[in-house]
Amino acid sequence: MAKRADVLVIGAGPAGIATAIAASLKGLHVAVLDYRKPPIEKSCGEGLLPNAVSNLRSLGVRLNSAAGFPFCGIRFSDEEFSVSARIAKGTGYGVRRAELHRSLVERACQVGVSFHWGARVTGFDERGAQAGGTHFPCRWLVGADGQNSTVGKWANLSSQQSRLTRFGFSRHYAVAPWTDLVEVHWGPGCQIFLTPTGDNEICIALLSHDPQLRIERALTYFPEVAKRLEGSRFLTAELGGVTALGRARRVVSGHVALVGDASFTVDGITGQGLSLAFQQAILLAEAFERGDLDYYEIAHRGISRAPWRMTRLLLLMDQSAWLRRKVLRLFAGNPALFTKIMSAHMAEAAQESLKATEVLGLGWQVLRA
Ligand SMILES: Cc1cc2nc3c(=O)[nH]c(=O)nc-3n(C[C@H](O)[C@H](O)[C@H](O)COP(=O)(O)OP(=O)(O)OC[C@H]3O[C@@H](n4cnc5c(N)ncnc54)[C@H](O)[C@@H]3O)c2cc1C
């Protein structure tokens, strides 16, 4: 039997470690279990929006150009149109996933979180969780175990609703960034997005419905990007994974709460998964402090609405070439509108995010374009 924790976190991805740090900063004793061992890699676009950067800062994780590459905005392009928006407030960072994981673990250890690596959780009850023959007693249990959360299933929190699922691949290329923007290139049934992650490297992520499509073949759809990458070395292996839009039915049940992709997952194209994970982590720690997990349930719902709407919009653009062309033509002709929408999407503060009426207004303008 392990020592009793106030909070036991299952999953040491970004959401789990951020929750552990936030709870520890509230004076709670926190233990984290993960069946993998650090540094934990994952297929990811590796863009941290300003909201993620400022929430990390509040947890004591400071990003600088030694850890990643600052970016100042975003550009959308297809074969015909190109439009960009600058971040109004704050900075985004491109940070390698392994580096982000290392920084989070380092900070968590500083604030007294204990880690149990190589420990797969196989079940839990109201007193704690079971991993590798050891019982880990706790007061609160956090499921931070990613998409298709097993904790969510055990706690009967999973939704029966089908998810909008796609496939994602990513790898690093040795090439100096040619821009301080994250570039999203829209192609036939797929997108690639480019995030600078260092002075001499770029992370390329591919998203599509085709599990067979890989980055090198997809680049043939994007000749301009392929030309820029010509002759550059691969710095890492190509990693693959599934990306989806879906949410748990609820995020709290008794002493169990879900965070990160386990609670709500947005398609990688939004670049918002990590921002959401850090916001949720901070809100959940506040709920622990109040001794009221319903506070987290309500707050979680509040911060999920705008990203849900934005993801739906971007996925509609993926599904319909006609709509994508209309939207990009509208934005290219009205860059101020694109800036407004992207500012809301990338906002440092969650309350600046896009409202439902504004999304409806955008839909109306697209139809008229
Ligand atoms: C292609 C792609 C591109 C993306 N690009 C971006 C981007 O640019 N910006 C952005 O913000 N987001 C992006 N995302 C989303 C982002 O990667 C996720 O939102 C984020 O990884 C969620 O973190 P998490 O901690 O919730 O889950 P995960 O990172 O999946 O971590 C879950 C952890 O739980 C552990 N675990 C699972 N089950 C158990 C168990 N039974 N016992 C013990 N441990 C367990 C796993 O080993 C894992 O370490 C992208 C996603 C994809 C697929």
Ligand as a Chemical Component Dictionary entry (heavy atoms), coordinates in Angstrom:
data_LIG
# 
_chem_comp.id                   LIG 
_chem_comp.type                 NON-POLYMER 
_chem_comp.pdbx_formal_charge   0 
_chem_comp.three_letter_code    LIG 
# 
loop_
_chem_comp_atom.comp_id 
_chem_comp_atom.atom_id 
_chem_comp_atom.alt_atom_id 
_chem_comp_atom.type_symbol 
_chem_comp_atom.charge 
_chem_comp_atom.model_Cartn_x 
_chem_comp_atom.model_Cartn_y 
_chem_comp_atom.model_Cartn_z 
_chem_comp_atom.pdbx_ordinal 
LIG C1  C1  C 0 -1.691 15.615 -34.645 1  
LIG C2  C2  C 0 -2.050 16.416 -33.429 2  
LIG C3  C3  C 0 -1.658 17.741 -33.363 3  
LIG C4  C4  C 0 -1.958 18.504 -32.226 4  
LIG N1  N1  N 0 -1.520 19.781 -32.178 5  
LIG C5  C5  C 0 -1.743 20.539 -31.080 6  
LIG C6  C6  C 0 -1.209 21.856 -30.980 7  
LIG O1  O1  O 0 -0.502 22.343 -31.859 8  
LIG N2  N2  N 0 -1.480 22.563 -29.846 9  
LIG C7  C7  C 0 -2.240 22.063 -28.839 10 
LIG O2  O2  O 0 -2.488 22.775 -27.852 11 
LIG N3  N3  N 0 -2.749 20.803 -28.900 12 
LIG C8  C8  C 0 -2.506 20.030 -29.982 13 
LIG N4  N4  N 0 -2.960 18.739 -30.035 14 
LIG C9  C9  C 0 -3.751 18.220 -28.887 15 
LIG C10 C10 C 0 -2.862 17.839 -27.698 16 
LIG O3  O3  O 0 -1.806 17.009 -28.132 17 
LIG C11 C11 C 0 -3.702 17.136 -26.645 18 
LIG O4  O4  O 0 -4.804 17.936 -26.327 19 
LIG C12 C12 C 0 -2.899 16.849 -25.371 20 
LIG O5  O5  O 0 -1.898 15.887 -25.616 21 
LIG C13 C13 C 0 -3.792 16.328 -24.260 22 
LIG O6  O6  O 0 -3.001 16.035 -23.149 23 
LIG P1  P1  P 0 -3.519 15.032 -22.036 24 
LIG O7  O7  O 0 -2.537 15.129 -20.919 25 
LIG O8  O8  O 0 -4.954 15.233 -21.767 26 
LIG O9  O9  O 0 -3.444 13.574 -22.707 27 
LIG P2  P2  P 0 -2.185 12.710 -23.175 28 
LIG O10 O10 O 0 -1.106 13.601 -23.652 29 
LIG O11 O11 O 0 -2.746 11.704 -24.116 30 
LIG O12 O12 O 0 -1.681 11.982 -21.847 31 
LIG C14 C14 C 0 -2.367 10.908 -21.271 32 
LIG C15 C15 C 0 -1.384 10.103 -20.419 33 
LIG O13 O13 O 0 -2.117 9.116  -19.678 34 
LIG C16 C16 C 0 -1.336 7.933  -19.617 35 
LIG N5  N5  N 0 -2.271 6.810  -19.331 36 
LIG C17 C17 C 0 -3.334 6.407  -20.082 37 
LIG N6  N6  N 0 -3.966 5.380  -19.487 38 
LIG C18 C18 C 0 -3.288 5.114  -18.333 39 
LIG C19 C19 C 0 -3.431 4.137  -17.290 40 
LIG N7  N7  N 0 -4.420 3.236  -17.301 41 
LIG N8  N8  N 0 -2.550 4.147  -16.267 42 
LIG C20 C20 C 0 -1.534 5.050  -16.230 43 
LIG N9  N9  N 0 -1.340 5.997  -17.201 44 
LIG C21 C21 C 0 -2.210 6.024  -18.225 45 
LIG C22 C22 C 0 -0.658 7.862  -20.992 46 
LIG O14 O14 O 0 0.525  7.079  -20.962 47 
LIG C23 C23 C 0 -0.352 9.355  -21.264 48 
LIG O15 O15 O 0 0.955  9.729  -20.862 49 
LIG C24 C24 C 0 -2.688 17.946 -31.150 50 
LIG C25 C25 C 0 -3.098 16.612 -31.215 51 
LIG C26 C26 C 0 -2.764 15.841 -32.333 52 
LIG C27 C27 C 0 -3.173 14.394 -32.363 53 
# 
loop_
_chem_comp_bond.comp_id 
_chem_comp_bond.atom_id_1 
_chem_comp_bond.atom_id_2 
_chem_comp_bond.value_order 
_chem_comp_bond.pdbx_ordinal 
LIG C1  C2  SING 1  
LIG C2  C3  SING 2  
LIG C2  C26 DOUB 3  
LIG C3  C4  DOUB 4  
LIG C4  N1  SING 5  
LIG C4  C24 SING 6  
LIG N1  C5  DOUB 7  
LIG C5  C6  SING 8  
LIG C5  C8  SING 9  
LIG C6  O1  DOUB 10 
LIG C6  N2  SING 11 
LIG N2  C7  SING 12 
LIG C7  O2  DOUB 13 
LIG C7  N3  SING 14 
LIG N3  C8  DOUB 15 
LIG C8  N4  SING 16 
LIG N4  C9  SING 17 
LIG N4  C24 SING 18 
LIG C9  C10 SING 19 
LIG C10 O3  SING 20 
LIG C10 C11 SING 21 
LIG C11 O4  SING 22 
LIG C11 C12 SING 23 
LIG C12 O5  SING 24 
LIG C12 C13 SING 25 
LIG C13 O6  SING 26 
LIG O6  P1  SING 27 
LIG P1  O7  DOUB 28 
LIG P1  O8  SING 29 
LIG P1  O9  SING 30 
LIG O9  P2  SING 31 
LIG P2  O10 DOUB 32 
LIG P2  O11 SING 33 
LIG P2  O12 SING 34 
LIG O12 C14 SING 35 
LIG C14 C15 SING 36 
LIG C15 O13 SING 37 
LIG C15 C23 SING 38 
LIG O13 C16 SING 39 
LIG C16 N5  SING 40 
LIG C16 C22 SING 41 
LIG N5  C17 SING 42 
LIG N5  C21 SING 43 
LIG C17 N6  DOUB 44 
LIG N6  C18 SING 45 
LIG C18 C19 SING 46 
LIG C18 C21 DOUB 47 
LIG C19 N7  SING 48 
LIG C19 N8  DOUB 49 
LIG N8  C20 SING 50 
LIG C20 N9  DOUB 51 
LIG N9  C21 SING 52 
LIG C22 O14 SING 53 
LIG C22 C23 SING 54 
LIG C23 O15 SING 55 
LIG C24 C25 DOUB 56 
LIG C25 C26 SING 57 
LIG C26 C27 SING 58 
# 
